[in-house]
């Protein structure tokens, strides 16, 4: 086999998903009903826009991650399937619609994320605040997790406004190791994202903080461990690690399909470094099992305060 053929074979093997990444195609009445509800309320979901592999499982259970501020992002990250361009105006009815969706689905826990809106003076922070207030009014029993962008050049004021609205969980993903930022996340800055997470904890230590990484982009295990250390310095409570999957041929290439045993090792290392919770598996995503994870974080924090070990089912990997 010549060098060119060997290289082509390697690329093919990288793109062919191993058995541990294969999921069933989404089907079922609950999935269709969730999609109809989102369309009726004119809401976008990151489940659809980012082509999440877990959409079938989550939507069948009536769990959806709502993406506010439209469906068009002002950035073009190499890993992300959300369309980019100039977004339209912010929908003033969006907060009410999100709250209505939470109430109709009977959600115990909801995850709210957004596209990047560098075109807005506050980066869209005000819409997050309005959504949190609307959910509190319409579905007071629903706990709220937000996954925000980095609010480039306006982070401090934007983050403080959202923290003061008191979501239960504040998530901001670092996504990858610092070395890969110029190619994978060129519009963002690693240390700015770390400072954002630090700002949340400094402003309100009671809010759980969360951040996530994709692996399989060419990072080294020691680089992943260094990111864990940086997160712990920022007092991040919850770490998620999942396999990067290439959405289309124009996106960043999968350099490796990380085997489950490596995720197990990352989870063990993360717990040893002091995270309240670590979710690490090939199919882990930021909002996958978010409700159960929130309950587990509460149990882990209570156990730590009381000086006891949490129950085994309170530590997911």
C-alpha positions, 0 to 999 in steps of 0.5 A: 500500500502506497503512502497516499492510499495509507493516508486515505485509509487512516482518514476513513477509519477516523471518520467511521464511528466505532460501535460505542458512538452508534445511537438509534435514529430518533423516533417516537411520539414524544419526540414529534410532540416536542418538535411541534411545540418548539415550532409553535413557540418559534423556538430553536434548540441546540439539539437540532442546530448542533446535530446532537447525537442524543436528541432521540433519547432526550426528546423522547423524555421531553428534555430539550435545550432551548437556544435563545437569541435566534438560530444564527451565530456571529462567529464560525467556530470550527467544531460547531454546526450552528449556522453563522451570519448576521442574526435577525432582531431579538424576539421580545416574546422569546422569554415568554415562549421559553417559559411556556415550553418549560411549563407545557413540558413539565420540566423539572430542570431546563437548560438555556443556551444561545448563539454568540451575539457579538452584534448586541451591546450586551452580547445578549445577556439581557435576554438571558435575564428576561428568560430566567425571570419569565421561567421563575414566574411561569414555572416556579418549580423548574430549576434553571441551567444556563450555558452562555457564550463568552460575551467578548469585550463585555464579559464582566457586566454581562455575567454579573447581570445574569448571575444576579438573576440567580440561575441554579447552574451557570455553564460556560464551556472551555471546549478544548485545550489552549493550544488548539484555540487558534484553529478550533475556537478562533473567536474566543480566548481561553483565559477570558473564558476562565475569568468568566467562570471565576466571575460567576463564583466570585459574584455568587458562590452558591451558584453551581458552575460547570464547564466542558471539553470536547476530545478527539481534536488532537489534544494530549491527555496531559493538556486535558489534565492541565485544563482540569487544574485551571478549572479547579483554580476557577472553582468550577464544580462540574466537568463534562467531557465528550467525544467531538464528532465532525458535523460536516466535511467543512468542519474540523476533522476528528483526529481520534475516537477516544475509547471509553476507558480513556473517558473513565480515566479522565473521570477518575482524575477529575474526581481526584482533583476535586470536582463535585461531579464529572460526566465523561463518556463518548456521548456526554454533552453539556446538557445530557442528563442535566437534571439528574446531574443537578440533583447529583451536584446538590447531593455532593455539595451537601455531603461535602458540607456535612463531611460525609461521602455522597452516595455512589449514585451521586457521582456519575462518570 
